[in-house]
């Protein structure tokens, strides 16, 4: 299965116009049946690791700089 693009993953299902009209009229006794696609049981979860690899790199860089600055502040406190 080819990888899905970001726009395809985020696409939301389109709501039925009939359902909106029925709710705006206030018909609560009648239920409109909306066909739903069958859910595949063997579907694999989407792998977001490639999309957010740069976030992991940035967080590691922030962690390293923060740790170095913290150690530097402690060293400065005891040396002065």
Backbone as ProteinMPNN parsed JSONL, in Angstrom:
{"seq_chain_A": "XXXXXXXXXXXXXXXXXXXXXXXXXXXXXXXXXXXXXXXXXXXXXXXXXXXXXXXXXXXXXXXXXXXXXXXXXXXXXXXX", "coords_chain_A": {"N_chain_A": [[0.846, -1.171, 0.0], [0.688, 2.161, -0.954], [2.295, 4.99, 0.606], [0.317, 7.405, 2.358], [-0.532, 10.787, 1.6], [-0.184, 13.843, 3.524], [-2.466, 15.471, 3.314], [-4.42, 13.66, 2.569], [-4.628, 12.054, 4.84], [-5.685, 13.761, 6.718], [-8.169, 14.408, 5.818], [-11.562, 14.953, 6.378], [-14.645, 13.172, 6.816], [-17.39, 13.822, 4.639], [-20.296, 15.487, 5.581], [-23.711, 14.5, 5.47], [-26.184, 16.125, 3.547], [-28.869, 15.673, 3.909], [-29.091, 14.929, 6.561], [-28.486, 17.284, 7.947], [-30.641, 18.906, 7.159], [-32.804, 17.537, 8.265], [-32.267, 17.76, 10.975], [-32.455, 20.485, 11.289], [-35.116, 20.992, 10.805], [-36.286, 19.764, 12.889], [-37.148, 17.179, 13.209], [-37.405, 14.612, 15.183], [-38.349, 12.077, 15.556], [-38.056, 10.51, 13.291], [-35.518, 8.578, 11.867], [-32.726, 9.037, 9.907], [-31.011, 6.952, 7.769], [-27.652, 6.647, 7.381], [-25.251, 5.562, 5.256], [-22.369, 3.905, 6.29], [-18.915, 3.466, 5.789], [-17.464, 0.202, 5.772], [-15.485, -0.91, 8.453], [-12.157, -1.761, 8.315], [-10.648, -4.609, 9.599], [-7.976, -5.387, 9.665], [-6.423, -3.127, 9.369], [-3.529, -1.137, 9.259], [-1.988, 1.051, 11.637], [-1.323, 4.528, 10.992], [1.9, 5.645, 10.224], [3.55, 8.151, 11.702], [6.127, 8.871, 12.125], [8.037, 9.644, 10.193], [7.022, 12.069, 9.325], [7.326, 13.742, 11.548], [10.001, 13.735, 12.241], [11.823, 15.825, 12.287], [10.926, 17.283, 14.454], [11.62, 15.699, 16.621], [14.41, 15.858, 16.429], [14.802, 18.601, 16.945], [13.804, 18.772, 19.588], [15.631, 17.165, 20.95], [17.941, 18.69, 20.58], [17.212, 21.015, 21.997], [16.988, 19.902, 24.563], [19.673, 19.164, 25.051], [21.013, 21.7, 25.009], [19.631, 22.973, 27.095], [20.319, 21.332, 29.266], [23.123, 21.725, 29.311], [23.248, 24.485, 29.891], [22.012, 24.489, 32.409], [23.817, 22.959, 33.939], [25.986, 24.678, 33.686], [25.033, 26.935, 35.069], [24.838, 25.892, 37.662], [27.536, 25.299, 38.136], [28.647, 27.875, 38.004], [27.382, 29.024, 40.21], [28.582, 27.7, 42.399], [31.294, 28.252, 42.019], [31.786, 30.998, 42.055]], "CA_chain_A": [[0.0, 0.0, 0.0], [1.55, 3.349, -1.012], [2.077, 5.898, 1.744], [-0.688, 8.443, 2.126], [-0.037, 12.145, 1.812], [-0.723, 14.476, 4.725], [-3.819, 15.963, 3.058], [-5.335, 12.533, 2.543], [-4.837, 11.581, 6.203], [-6.457, 14.726, 7.511], [-9.459, 14.676, 5.196], [-12.682, 14.565, 7.216], [-15.782, 12.709, 6.008], [-18.364, 14.855, 4.289], [-21.587, 15.253, 6.229], [-24.838, 14.383, 4.56], [-27.065, 17.295, 3.537], [-30.165, 15.253, 4.431], [-29.025, 14.892, 8.025], [-28.575, 18.669, 8.424], [-31.998, 19.41, 6.942], [-33.706, 16.892, 9.219], [-32.05, 18.305, 12.306], [-32.9, 21.875, 11.333], [-36.572, 20.998, 10.831], [-36.684, 19.325, 14.225], [-37.761, 15.861, 13.144], [-36.642, 13.768, 16.096], [-38.874, 10.725, 15.57], [-37.565, 9.763, 12.132], [-34.062, 8.445, 11.802], [-32.197, 8.869, 8.566], [-29.902, 6.007, 7.775], [-26.499, 7.091, 6.613], [-24.37, 4.405, 5.064], [-21.014, 4.117, 6.765], [-18.011, 2.478, 5.205], [-17.093, -0.88, 6.675], [-14.172, -0.713, 9.066], [-11.279, -2.899, 8.058], [-10.113, -5.127, 10.851], [-6.539, -5.541, 9.592], [-5.811, -1.869, 8.947], [-2.357, -0.75, 10.032], [-2.001, 2.463, 12.04], [-0.502, 5.401, 10.162], [3.199, 5.907, 10.824], [3.841, 9.576, 11.635], [7.506, 9.109, 12.539], [8.76, 10.374, 9.155], [6.501, 13.437, 9.26], [7.735, 14.525, 12.699], [11.396, 13.448, 12.587], [12.492, 17.096, 12.585], [10.519, 17.699, 15.8], [12.449, 14.944, 17.549], [15.753, 16.44, 16.392], [14.768, 19.894, 17.636], [13.639, 18.554, 21.022], [16.91, 16.669, 21.472], [18.849, 19.836, 20.607], [16.777, 21.865, 23.111], [17.353, 19.196, 25.784], [21.12, 19.275, 25.243], [21.351, 23.082, 25.381], [19.087, 23.236, 28.43], [21.156, 20.631, 30.234], [24.41, 22.418, 29.407], [23.05, 25.755, 30.589], [21.729, 24.195, 33.815], [25.093, 22.579, 34.558], [26.795, 25.894, 33.741], [24.537, 27.78, 36.154], [25.252, 25.284, 38.929], [28.981, 25.482, 38.272], [28.868, 29.29, 38.275], [26.928, 29.3, 41.568], [29.537, 27.196, 43.388], [32.637, 28.751, 41.763], [31.912, 32.434, 42.314]], "C_chain_A": [[0.89, 1.232, 0.0], [1.269, 4.262, 0.173], [1.107, 7.009, 1.372], [-0.069, 9.817, 2.369], [-0.72, 12.745, 3.035], [-2.157, 14.947, 4.505], [-4.825, 14.829, 3.024], [-5.617, 12.019, 3.944], [-5.763, 12.494, 6.972], [-7.843, 14.998, 6.939], [-10.573, 14.128, 6.074], [-13.829, 14.086, 6.33], [-16.786, 13.831, 5.8], [-19.692, 14.512, 4.94], [-22.702, 15.262, 5.19], [-25.731, 15.619, 4.682], [-28.422, 16.923, 4.122], [-30.176, 15.29, 5.95], [-29.138, 16.3, 8.606], [-29.984, 19.222, 8.28], [-32.96, 18.811, 7.961], [-33.514, 17.475, 10.611], [-32.516, 19.753, 12.399], [-34.416, 21.969, 11.372], [-37.073, 20.559, 12.198], [-37.361, 17.982, 14.222], [-36.92, 14.923, 13.993], [-37.114, 12.325, 16.048], [-38.345, 9.894, 14.412], [-36.048, 9.728, 12.156], [-33.669, 8.231, 10.361], [-31.017, 7.915, 8.649], [-28.823, 6.519, 6.842], [-25.569, 5.895, 6.492], [-22.96, 4.765, 5.5], [-20.111, 3.068, 6.128], [-17.627, 1.425, 6.241], [-15.682, -0.652, 7.194], [-13.331, -1.968, 8.844], [-10.638, -3.334, 9.369], [-8.589, -5.178, 10.828], [-5.819, -4.269, 9.199], [-4.641, -1.521, 9.866], [-2.467, 0.714, 10.447], [-1.032, 3.267, 11.171], [0.777, 5.736, 10.913], [3.546, 7.386, 10.626], [5.303, 9.884, 11.92], [8.295, 9.881, 11.48], [8.297, 11.826, 9.065], [7.053, 14.315, 10.378], [9.159, 14.231, 13.152], [12.13, 14.731, 12.961], [12.12, 17.596, 13.975], [11.375, 16.988, 16.837], [13.862, 15.516, 17.595], [15.809, 17.764, 17.136], [14.644, 19.713, 19.149], [14.919, 18.017, 21.66], [17.914, 17.81, 21.578], [18.5, 20.778, 21.762], [17.162, 21.228, 24.446], [18.852, 19.314, 26.066], [21.523, 20.679, 25.684], [20.841, 23.425, 26.779], [19.911, 22.566, 29.507], [22.503, 21.306, 30.422], [24.296, 23.736, 30.166], [22.784, 25.533, 32.078], [23.011, 23.818, 34.555], [25.995, 23.803, 34.689], [26.353, 26.818, 34.863], [24.928, 27.211, 37.517], [26.752, 25.476, 39.169], [29.296, 26.934, 38.62], [28.471, 29.642, 39.709], [27.964, 28.873, 42.602], [30.943, 27.771, 43.211], [32.786, 30.216, 42.184], [32.232, 32.661, 43.718]], "O_chain_A": [[1.763, 1.353, 0.859], [0.15, 4.305, 0.684], [1.079, 7.487, 0.238], [0.799, 9.984, 3.227], [-1.719, 12.213, 3.52], [-2.984, 14.838, 5.41], [-5.977, 15.02, 3.413], [-6.736, 11.587, 4.222], [-6.547, 12.029, 7.799], [-8.614, 15.752, 7.533], [-10.533, 12.964, 6.472], [-13.966, 14.554, 5.2], [-16.998, 14.673, 6.673], [-20.156, 13.375, 4.857], [-22.627, 15.949, 4.172], [-25.997, 16.096, 5.785], [-29.065, 17.755, 4.763], [-31.187, 15.651, 6.552], [-29.797, 16.504, 9.626], [-30.474, 19.922, 9.167], [-33.839, 19.509, 8.467], [-34.482, 17.664, 11.347], [-32.927, 20.204, 13.468], [-34.956, 22.932, 11.917], [-38.165, 20.944, 12.615], [-38.092, 17.668, 15.161], [-35.848, 14.488, 13.572], [-36.376, 11.426, 16.452], [-38.202, 8.679, 14.548], [-35.389, 10.731, 12.434], [-34.204, 7.36, 9.676], [-30.139, 8.062, 9.499], [-29.066, 6.785, 5.665], [-25.158, 5.298, 7.487], [-22.428, 5.807, 5.118], [-20.511, 1.917, 5.953], [-17.487, 1.721, 7.428], [-14.794, -0.247, 6.444], [-13.753, -3.083, 9.15], [-10.15, -2.51, 10.143], [-7.961, -5.025, 11.876], [-4.683, -4.339, 8.73], [-4.751, -1.601, 11.09], [-2.987, 1.532, 9.688], [-0.04, 2.731, 10.678], [0.741, 6.07, 12.097], [3.805, 7.817, 9.503], [5.683, 11.055, 11.955], [9.145, 10.698, 11.834], [9.095, 12.713, 8.761], [7.233, 15.517, 10.179], [9.496, 14.45, 14.315], [12.97, 14.723, 13.861], [12.925, 18.271, 14.615], [11.806, 17.596, 17.817], [14.448, 15.646, 18.67], [16.758, 18.022, 17.875], [15.302, 20.42, 19.912], [15.25, 18.379, 22.79], [18.657, 17.893, 22.556], [19.398, 21.286, 22.435], [17.61, 21.923, 25.359], [19.248, 19.543, 27.209], [22.294, 20.831, 26.632], [21.532, 24.086, 27.553], [20.177, 23.163, 30.55], [22.98, 21.448, 31.548], [25.152, 24.061, 30.988], [23.27, 26.294, 32.916], [23.262, 24.296, 35.661], [26.691, 23.953, 35.693], [27.187, 27.421, 35.538], [25.305, 27.958, 38.421], [27.174, 25.78, 40.284], [30.151, 27.182, 39.47], [29.131, 30.455, 40.356], [28.206, 29.592, 43.571], [31.717, 27.777, 44.168], [33.862, 30.608, 42.637], [32.381, 33.809, 44.139]]}, "name": "protein", "num_of_chains": 1, "seq": "XXXXXXXXXXXXXXXXXXXXXXXXXXXXXXXXXXXXXXXXXXXXXXXXXXXXXXXXXXXXXXXXXXXXXXXXXXXXXXXX"}
